[in-house]
Amino acid sequence: MQVSSTQDFLEIEQIREGVAILKNKALRAIMMVSSLNFALKSDEEQSSIIYQFQEFLNSLDFDLQIIIQSRRLNITGYIDGIKALEAKQTNELLKIQTTAYRKFIEDVVSGAPPVGRYGEIMSKNFFVVVPFTLLETKGADAGKLLRTPQLPILTEEKFQMAKQQLWQRMEFVALGLRRCGLQAMPLTTPEIVELFWSLHHPKQAEVGYYPEIPPELAK
């Protein structure tokens, strides 16, 4: 009986030059988007943002995927700093107070009662996924690609052409979001690797653990 690996269930074949290449040779770029406090805006500002976002969506001639990632707030570094301070305390009273403060913060973040009765403190990240396929490449013989039964061959030349046009789409998306008061930045190869790793290993990611990125990918 052959045992399948996790890679067999993933649609991603390769990540390079800030682009995720799927097994069907389609390309995906991922952009991290800033947030804004919509509730604090005036009615006029809210209406303007909604209108600009509608205009942005209507201007798209390609699919766009919006992802909201919720994760328990990671304060591992802060807690480690308190533990180090706790260990150095020579005054017994200060040491007890430092320990009590550390436990209080841990309970607040984890949602443990009574201080965490309102639930865990979550952080949210926002992403947009911009797609591109070889069929959309300028100058490509779409009819030939459609008639080909097997997957298209992604040569280096085709990849660079597709990547260039994918980047143009990303610039268009960034401009549209900027009009809504949002900033969008493309993720690099290591950042994409870390993002997908955190999606499949949420517990480790919450405490700040990430695998070491191979040198060939850290570009």
N, C-alpha and C positions, 0 to 999 in steps of 0.2 A: 504494500500500500504506500503510495507516494504521499508525502507530507507537503502541503502547500505552505509557502512562506507568506509573510505579510505583503511582500512586494507583489505577489500574484494577484492580490485583491485591489491594489492601487491602480488608478488610471494613469498615474505619472510614470513615464519611462526615464526621464532625465531632467535635471535642472541645470541650466548653464546660462551665463551672461544675463542673469536676472530674468530668465524666461523658463517657465515650466513646459516641457514638451510631453504631450500625452502619448499613449501607445498608438493612437490613430493618427499621430504626427501633427495634431492640432497644437497651437501655441496658446499659452495663457500668461498674461502679465498681471501682477497683483500690486495694487496701490493702497497704501495706508492713508486714511482720511481723518482729518481733525474733526473735532466736535464743537458745537456751540450750545449755549444754554438758551434754548428757544423760549422757555417760559418767562425769562427775564426781559425778553424783547417787548417793545410796545406793539400795539395792534397793527400799526402801520408797518413796522419792521417785519412782523410775522407775515403779513400779507405779501410784502415784497419778497421775502425768502421763499414762500410757497410758490409765488408766481415764477420766480427765477428757476426754481427746481422743476416746475412743470415745463417751462421752456427748454430746460436742459434735457429732460427725458424725451420731449417731442423732437428734439434735434438729432437724436441718435438714430443711425441707420444700421446698428448692430446690437446684438444682445449685450447686456451688462448685468453682472451678478453682484448683489450687495450682501456682504456678510457682516454680522454683528457677533463678536466674540466676547462672551462674559466669562470672567475668571476671578476666583477669590483673590483679593488684594495680597500681593506678595511683599511682606515686610521682613523677609529673612535677614537681610543685611542690618536692618535697624535692630531687630531682636538680638542678633549676634553681638552688636555693639553694646547693648544693655547688659548682656551676659558677661562680656569682657569687663565692663565697668563694675558689675556685681562681684566678680571674682577678685578685683583689685581693692575693694572696699576694706579698710581696716577698722572702721567704726561699725560696731555691730548693729546699731540702730539704723544707720544709713544703708547697711547691707540688707536688712529686713525690708526697708522701704523700697529699695531698688528691686528686690525680688517681687514684692507685692505689685509694683508698677509694671514690671515685665509680664506678670501673669494677667494683670488687668488688660493690657494691650492685646495679648494673645487671645483672651476671651472675647474682646470686642470684635476683633477681626474674624475669629472663627464662628461667632454667633452663639457662643456658649452662654447660658443663663447665669446670673440675672442681667449682667451688663450687656450681653449680646442678644437680648430678647427680641430685638427688631430684625434679627437675621444676620447672615454673613455680609461683610462689606465686599462688594464686587467692583472690579474695574472692567471697563468696556473698551474694546478696540473695534474700529470700523475699517472695513476693507471693501474695495471694488475689484472685481476680476474682469479683465479686458480680454476677450477672445480674438483669435485670428486663425484662419485655416489656409492651406495651400491653394484651395479653390479661389480664394479672394486675392491672391497675389497678382499684381499688375503684370500683364504680359503672359500669364499662365494660360495654357490650353485647357480650359475648364472641361470642354467636351471629352478630351482625351483622359483627363483625370477621372471623370465620371464613368467612362467606359472601362477603366482599369479595375479588374476584380480584386486585386490585392492592394494592400496599403501603399500609399505613395512613398517614394524614396525621398527622404529629407537630406539632400546634399548640403554641403557647406554653403554653396552659392544660394540655394533656395532658402536656407535658414536665415542668412543675412538679409535677403530681400524681404522675407516675411517679417523678420525682426524690425526692420526699418519702418515698414508700414504699421506694425503693431505699436511702435513708439509714437508714430503720428497720431494714432488713436488715443494713446495715453495722454498726449499733449492736449488733444481736443477735450478729453474728459476732465483733465486738470483745470482747463480754462473754464469749462461749464460749472464746475464745482466752486471755483474761485468767485464766480459771480453770485454764488449763494452764500459767500462768506466762509467757505471751507478751503482748507489746504490739502493737497494730495501729493504724496511722494511715492515713487516706485520702490518696491522692495528689492534689495540686492539678492544675489544667490544665497549667501549664508542666512539672510533674514527669511527667505522663502523656506529654506530647509528647516529653520527653527520653528516657523509658523506651523508647517505640516507635522513636525515632530511633536509640538505642543498639543495639537489637535488629537493626536493618538496617544499622548502620554500626559493628560491634564494634571494628574497628581504631582508628578515630578516637576512639571513646568510651574506649578503654583508655588513651589518652594525655591524656585530659581535654578533648578538643575537643567542643564542642556548638554547634549553630547558634544564632543569636540568635532569641529568641522574640518574635514580633510583639506590640506593645503590647496589641492587642485580645485576645490569648490569655493574657496575663500577669495573670490575675485569679483 
